Amino acid sequence: MTRRKVPGDYQQTIRALSDRIVLAQTPIRVLDAVKWDDSVRQGFLKHKGKSMPEVNRAYYDSRPLAFDSAEKKLEFQNIERDITRQLGQFNPVGQIMRRMCKEYRMVIRMLEARGTSDFGLISQELYGAASDAFHAGDPTLADLGLMLSDYLNNIADRGDLKDEPKTLTAKEAVALLQSRLSAVFGEGDDTIRVFESDGIVADAAAGADYIKIRADAMFNERDVRALEVHEGLVHVGTTLNGLNQPICTFLAKGPPSSTVTQEGLAILMEVIAFASYPTRLRKLTNRTRAIHMAEEGADFLEVYHFYREQGYGMEESYGSASRVFRGSVPDGLPFTKDLSYLKGFILIYNYIQLAVRKGKLEQIPLLFCGKTTLEDTRTLRQLVDEGLVVPPKYLPAQFRDLNALSAWMCFSNFLNHLSLDRIEADYANIL
């Protein structure tokens, strides 16, 4: 396709507006604003998990946001107004940037509502709800969680699927992960750094150009492989691709709508790189089931006991239940961000399947241009053709060479037409 020449002043206008969005969102840190302090955990464990965590509206009021929310909402409104004034109502890149401004304003409204029922309602607007259907007449996310749990239960007692013991210390995991990522991204100062950290709750967390590993966590080789593809190749890789954008700099930063795409790509990468495993999948399905329980009225203790019944210890069950209610209160609506993993996987898988069916393979790698959203991929294709967006610099091998992925999706498209119920009946005598 011939690249159209775009005037320099037009590029400068887009770059200036894009930079304003990037700057405006800098102090908005959703997970920092909604997390519960360690004192809440200690109080819960002190009471042996018998009483609710001590979190209410006043708890959040005592932990003010890192910005003035009224001023920040006005700032995004002004940027949105200037986008329309300078680019017009229907300009494609302008429409993406305006939607981002609206989304960030909604994020601020959600954070203002911490500890109230509005928090959970706005969370559902941003990240979705477990009761959402994928398409008319299709199963919901909650249905998917239950179905996957049933499949996992069927293989749970097999001795050959037990996890390998976690014998790698954080220091050893850092060294192994750094060597693997350096082989992909290079060893310069401007690529991915891996280091130990004391200040995180999860085993690992990705930043713009780094991955932090919790200093007291233990790992096995499969854990490191999952971190390599999930945090490294997808989360940090897409950030670096976004930072590599000369004009559409907003692609380095992701509002909630990009979280679904990001986590979906990350889980898909785990699957096609053979880095996923039943215990990992169980963790994702449990998150979906726990959020659905809270949407249906379950409180913190009920979700906590759900995890205990799954065989998790007190501390791990508290950690998993607190993910569901962070930003909310222990008997309130859930924070639904953790639906992004399974929801994103299904949406991304369907998109790639359809792209292969329609012969539009060139659109698949564009998902890695930065913190993209599925609804923008058609526009991204146009922006690449115009030279406003550069193709991804870092791309996992599975997306650099689409031969194997295309072959898989061609078979998958056909297999979707077969009836599993009929197959199960026919195979009853041989399985």
N, C-alpha and C positions, 0 to 999 in steps of 0.2 A: 504494500500500500504506500502511495506517495505521501511523504510528509509535507504538510502545508506550512509555509513560512508565516510565522506569527510576529507582528511588529514588536520592537523592543520596548516601547513605552507601555504596551498592553501587558507584556511579561512583568515589567516593573510594578505595575498597578497590582497585579495578582500577588506578586511576591510581598509587596508592602502590606496588603490586607492579610495574607497568610501569616506573616510574621507577627502581626498584631494578635491573631488568634492564639498562636503558640505562646506569646508573652502573657496574654491574659489568663491562660489556663494554668500557668506555672504553679501558683500556690494551691490549686485545687487537688488535694490528695484524698480521694474517697476512702480508701482503706484505713489510712491514718485517722481520719475523722470519725469513723464508725467503730474502731476496735475497742475492746474492753481492756483496761489496765490489768496488770498481773495481780493487783490487790483483789480484784473480783474473783479471779481463779483461786487464789489462796483462801479467801473467805468461803468459797463454795466447797473446796476440799476439806477445810477445817471442820465444816458441818457434815462431812462424810457424804456429800451429795444428797442430803435430806431436805434442804431448803433452797428456795430460788436464789439465783445470783442477785446481789443488791445493785440493780441498775434501774433507774427511772429517768424521767425527763430532767430532773435536777442534776442527775449524774452528768448528762451531756452539757447542760448549761454551765457546769463548772469546768468544762473542757472546751473553751471557745474555739471557733474556726480560725485558721491562720490568715484570714482575710475578712474585709468588711463585705458581707453578703449583698447588701443593697447596692453598694458601689460596684461590686463585681458584676451583678446582673445588668446594671446600667451600662457598664463598659461593653459587655457582649451585645447589648441592644444597639449601642452606637456603632459597633463594628458591623453588625447586620444591616443597619440603615445605610452605612457607607458602601457596603458591598452592592446593594441595590442601586444606589446613586451612581456608582462608578462603573458597574458592569452590566446593569439592567436586570430585569426580573427573571429572564429565561436563560441567562448565560450559564452553561453547564458547570464550570468550576465554581461560579458564584452560588449556584444552588447547593453544591456540596458544602461550601463554607457557611452558608446561611443556616443549613440544617445543623451543622456543628455548633454554631452559636446558640441556636434554640435548645440543643441537647445540653450544652453546658449550663444554660440558665435553669433547665429542669434539674440537673444535678445539684445545683446550688439550692433550689427549692427543697430537694430531698434532704440535703444536709441540714437545712434550717429546721426541718421537721423531725430531726432525730428524737426518738423517745415518744413519738405520737403515731397514731394510726396512719396519718398521711405519709409517713416515711415508707411504710410497706406498700401503699398504693402507688406512690411515685416510682418505687423500685420495680413494681410490676410493669409500669409503663416503659421503663428504660430497659429492663432485662427480660421481661416476660414473666409468665406464671406457669406453674407445673401443670395446670389444667388447660393450657393453650394447646390447640390442635395444630399439627403441621400443615395440613390441608383439610378441606371439607371432607368429613367422613373418616379421616385417618385417626389412628391412635394419638393420644396426648403424650406429653413428656412424662406425666405420672404413669401412664400405661407402659411406656417404654422402660421406665425404671423397674416396674414390677416384672415385666417380661424378662429383662436381663437378669434380674435377681433369681428368677426361676431357673434360667439356663445355668447360672453360676452354681445354684444349689445342686443341680444334677451332676456337676463335676467336682463338687467341693471336697468329697471324701477320697478322691484319688491321691494316693501317695506320690505318684510321679509328677503331680502339679504343685507340690509344696514349694514355697519360696525358699531360695537358697539362704543360708544364714547370713546375717549382716556382719561381715568381718572387716569391712573397710572403715577406718576412722575418717573423720571429716578431712584431715590433712591428706590422707591417701586419696580420697575421693576428689579433692581439689586438684591434686597433681594429675590424676588420670583424666578428669574432665578437661583441664586446661590443655593437655597434650592433644586430646581428640579435637577440641574446638580450634586450636592453633593450626591443625592440619587442614581445616576447612577455611578459616577466616584469615590465616596468616598470623605472624607473631609480633607485629608492630604495636606501638602504644595506642594506635587508633582502632584496635580491634578488641575482641572480648577478653575481659579479665575475670578470673575465678578466684575467690578468696573466702576465708572463714569469717563468720560474723557471730557475735553473741546476741545481737538485738532483734532476731526474727523468731516468729512463732513456728512457721512452716520449716520443713527440712531444707528448703532452698527457695530463693526468690530472685527474679530477674530484674535488672534495671536497664538503663539505656544502653550501656556497653559493658555490663558486668553481670555475673551471677554470684550471689552470696550463698554460702553453705553454712548451715547452723553448726557451730563449733562442737556441740556435744552430741550431734546426731551420728548414727551408724548407717552404713550403706552396704549393698552388694553390687555386683557388676551390672545386674539388670537395672537397678535404680539409676546408676550412672548413665547407662545407655538411654533411659527414658529422659533424664535431665538433658542429655546432649541434644536429643531431637526436639523435645518440648520447649525447654527454656532457651536453649542455644540456637538451634537452626530456625525456629519459628519466632519466638518472642524477641530475642535480641537481634536476630537476623533481619526481621522486618523493621525494627527500630533503626538499625544501621542503614537499611535501604531508604527509609524515610528521611534520615539525616543527610543522605546523599542526594536528595531532591534539590535542584538549584532554584526552582520557582515555587512549586507547591509544597512548601516546607511544613504545612499542616499535616502531611502524611507521616511525620515522625511522632505525632501525638494521637492517642486514641480515645475518643469519647466512648461511652458505654456500648453504642451500636457496633463499634469495631471489636469490642471484647468478645462478642459472640463469634465473629469471623476468626479472631485470633485463637480463641480456645478450640474452635472447631478444627482449624488447620493443625493446631498442635496435637490434638487427639488423633486426627487422621494420619499425621506423620508418625505418631507412635505405632499405629496399626500397620501402615505399609512399610515401616522400617523394622517390623517385627520386634519392637521395643516394648509393647504393652504386654500385660499378663493378667490373669484372673483377679489377683488381689488388688491391682491398680483399678481394674474395671469395677470391682465391688465398691471401692471408695467413691467412684463417680456416681454409681447408681444409688448408693446410700445417701449421698448429698441431695440428689433429686427427690428421693423418697422422704427424706427429713423435711425438705422445704414444703413438699405437698402436705405432710402431716401438719405443719404449722399453718399453712393456708387453710386447712380444714378445722383449725381451732386448737391443735395440740400446743401445750406450753413447753417451756424449757425442760422441765423435769421429765415430761413424757418423751421428748426427743432424746434427752440424755439416756433414759432407760432403753429406748430403741437401740441406741449404740451399744449399751451394756449387754443387751440380749444378743447382739451380733458377735459378742466375744471380746470387745475392746475393754481396756482397763479404764479406771476412773479418769485419769488425766487426759487420755486420748478421747474418751467419750465427751468430757467437758469441752475439749478443744473443737471437736466436730460440731457439737450442739451450739457452741458460741458463734461459730461461723454463720449459723442459720439466723440467730437473733441479734447479731451485732448491728448497731445503729437503731435497733428497735428496743423493746422491753421484753422481759422473759415470758410474758403472756400476750405479746403483740403479734402483728403480722411479720413474716420473715423478710430478710434481705435476700433477694432472689438472684444475685450475681452468679452463684454457683450452678445455676441452670445452664449457663453458657457452654459448659463442656459438652454435654450430650446434645443439647439443642444445636450448637454450632456444628458438631460433627455431622448430624443428619442433614442440615441445610447445605453444608459444604459438599458433602458426598453427593447429594442430589444435584447440586449445581455442576459438579465436574462430570457426573454421569450424563447430564443433559447437554453440556458443552461438547462432549464426545459424540453424542447422538446427532447433534446439529452441525458437526464439523467445525466447531469454533475453538479449536485447541489453543489458539494463540491467546485466548482470554484467561486461561487457567493460571499461567505464571504471574499475571498481573495482581493476583491476590497477595503477592509478596512485595509489591511496590512500597509498602509502608503499612501503617495501621488503616487498612482498607475496610470497607463494608461491602457486603454482597450487592446491595442495591446500586452501588456506584461503579461496578465493574464495566458496564457498557460505556459509561462516561469516561472511565479511565482509559479504555481503548482509544477513544477519540482524543484524549489529552496526550497520550503517547504519540499518536499520529501527528499532532500539532507541535510536538516537542516541548510541551509544558510539563510533562511527566517523563522521567527516564525509566527504562525497564529496570527490574531489580538487579542489583550488582551481586548480591548473595542469594543463591537459590539452591535448595537441597537437591541432591542428585536425582531424586525421584521426580522432581518437577523440571529439571534441566533437560532431561531426556524423557519425553512423554510416551515413548514406545510401550513400556510395560504397563503404565497407568492406562493408556488407551486400550490396550488388549484386555486388561481386567475389566474396564468399564463396558467394553463391547459385549463380553460374556455376561456381565452383570445386568445389562439392559435386557438381554434375552431371558436370563434366569428370573427376572421380576415377573415375567408372564406365566411362570409355572405355579401351580397350586401346591403349596407346602403340605396342606392337609391331605391332598390326593397322593403326593409322594410318600408321606408317612404311612399311609394305608398300604401302598404298593410295596414299600420296603419292609413291612412288618416282619416278614418271614426271613429276611436276610440280615437284619440289624439286631 
